């Protein structure tokens, strides 16, 4: 699902500081970032531009509050299938990508083939999602786990040292 990068990008300490700040708040003004990392505007801007071009910075987005939007139910959906051919995989991928309720999807090693993270209003909304998915793609077994409490959630990646 994710495109593989040929080589790992080299980052120095200043790059890491900039990335750390941007992961915390991508709306920080350039002057603020430069001040916090102890560099001037132009070199910081050039580094940000370079890291965008290299694909290190993929996007800048707004993080929304699920509860404020009425999305109070988070389900982790474990999927097993006996189908593993390219046609089935393409249909499954298209079905998953077409559903905005699916906020993450992973192909796994082990007994479970796929896991989806699904955000919906309630159990009834999950059932509509489930019925729609299985009407489109043949699935051997689906197990839905309701998250009772989100204990940690972040979009920030750990930035490895040099």
C-alpha positions in Angstrom: 0.0 0.0 0.0 2.8 2.4 0.8 5.4 3.2 -1.9 8.9 2.0 -0.8 11.7 4.6 -0.7 14.9 3.5 -2.4 17.3 5.1 0.1 16.9 6.6 3.5 17.3 10.4 3.5 20.2 11.7 5.5 19.2 14.2 8.2 21.4 16.3 10.4 20.6 17.6 13.9 19.1 20.8 12.5 16.8 18.9 10.2 15.7 16.8 13.2 14.9 19.9 15.2 12.9 21.4 12.4 10.9 18.1 11.9 10.2 17.8 15.6 8.8 21.3 15.6 6.7 20.8 12.5 5.3 17.5 13.8 4.1 19.4 16.9 2.6 22.3 15.0 3.0 22.6 11.2 1.4 26.1 11.3 4.4 27.6 13.1 5.6 30.7 11.3 9.0 30.3 9.6 10.4 33.0 11.9 9.4 31.0 15.0 10.9 27.8 13.7 14.2 29.5 12.8 14.3 31.2 16.2 13.7 27.9 18.1 16.3 25.9 16.1 18.9 28.7 16.3 19.2 29.4 12.6 18.1 32.1 10.2 15.0 32.0 8.0 16.5 31.2 4.6 18.5 28.1 5.6 15.5 26.8 7.5 13.2 27.4 4.6 15.7 25.7 2.2 15.8 22.7 4.5 12.0 22.4 4.7 11.7 22.7 0.9 14.4 20.1 0.5 12.7 17.7 2.9 9.4 18.2 1.0 11.1 17.4 -2.3 12.7 14.3 -0.8 9.4 13.1 0.5 10.3 13.3 4.2 7.5 15.9 4.7 4.6 14.4 2.8 1.8 16.9 3.8 0.7 19.5 6.2 -2.7 18.8 7.6 -5.2 19.9 10.3 -5.9 17.3 13.0 -9.6 17.1 13.8 -11.3 16.1 17.0 -13.3 12.9 16.4 -15.7 13.5 19.3 -16.4 17.1 18.2 -17.4 15.6 14.9 -19.7 13.1 16.6 -17.4 10.1 15.8 -17.5 8.4 19.2 -16.8 4.8 18.2 -13.5 3.5 17.1 -13.4 0.0 15.9 -10.3 -2.1 15.0 -11.5 -4.5 12.4 -9.5 -7.8 11.9 -10.0 -9.4 8.6 -9.1 -12.9 7.4 -9.6 -14.0 3.8 -9.0 -17.1 1.8 -8.6 -14.9 -1.3 -5.1 -13.7 -2.1 -5.2 -13.2 -5.8 -4.4 -9.8 -7.4 -8.0 -9.2 -8.5 -9.4 -9.7 -5.0 -6.6 -7.5 -3.5 -7.4 -4.7 -5.9 -11.1 -4.8 -5.2 -10.4 -4.9 -1.4 -8.0 -2.0 -1.7 -10.5 0.0 -3.7 -13.3 -0.7 -1.3 -11.2 0.3 1.7 -9.9 3.5 0.0 -13.4 4.5 -1.0 -14.7 4.5 2.6 -13.8 7.6 4.6 -14.6 5.8 7.9 -11.4 3.8 7.4 -8.7 6.0 8.7 -6.0 3.3 8.7 -5.5 0.0 6.9 -2.7 -2.4 7.2 -1.8 -5.8 5.6 -0.4 -8.0 8.3 1.9 -11.0 8.7 0.4 -13.8 10.8 -3.1 -15.2 11.4 -4.9 -12.0 10.5 -4.6 -10.7 7.0 -5.7 -7.1 7.4 -6.5 -4.7 10.2 -8.6 -1.5 9.7 -9.1 1.4 12.0 -12.6 2.6 11.5 -14.2 5.8 13.1 -18.0 6.0 13.1 -20.7 7.6 15.2 -21.9 4.4 16.9 -22.4 0.6 16.6 -25.3 1.1 14.1 -23.0 3.1 11.8 -20.3 0.4 12.1 -22.9 -2.2 11.1 -23.7 -0.2 8.0 -20.0 0.0 7.2 -19.6 -3.7 7.7 -22.6 -4.7 5.6 -21.4 -2.4 2.8 -17.9 -3.8 2.9 -18.9 -7.5 2.8 -21.4 -6.8 0.0 -18.5 -5.6 -2.1 -15.7 -8.0 -1.2 -15.8 -11.6 -0.1 -14.2 -12.0 3.3 -13.8 -15.2 5.3 -13.9 -13.8 8.8 -14.3 -10.3 10.3 -13.8 -9.5 14.0 -14.6 -6.0 15.2 -13.0 -4.7 18.4 -14.5 -1.6 20.0 -11.9 0.7 21.6 -13.1 1.6 25.1 -10.5 4.3 25.6 -7.8 5.9 23.5 -4.8 6.0 25.7 -2.3 7.4 23.2 -2.7 8.8 19.7 -0.2 10.8 17.7 0.7 11.4 14.2 4.3 12.3 15.2 6.9 9.7 14.1 10.0 9.1 16.2 12.9 10.8 14.5 15.9 8.5 14.6 19.3 9.9 15.6 22.1 10.2 13.1 
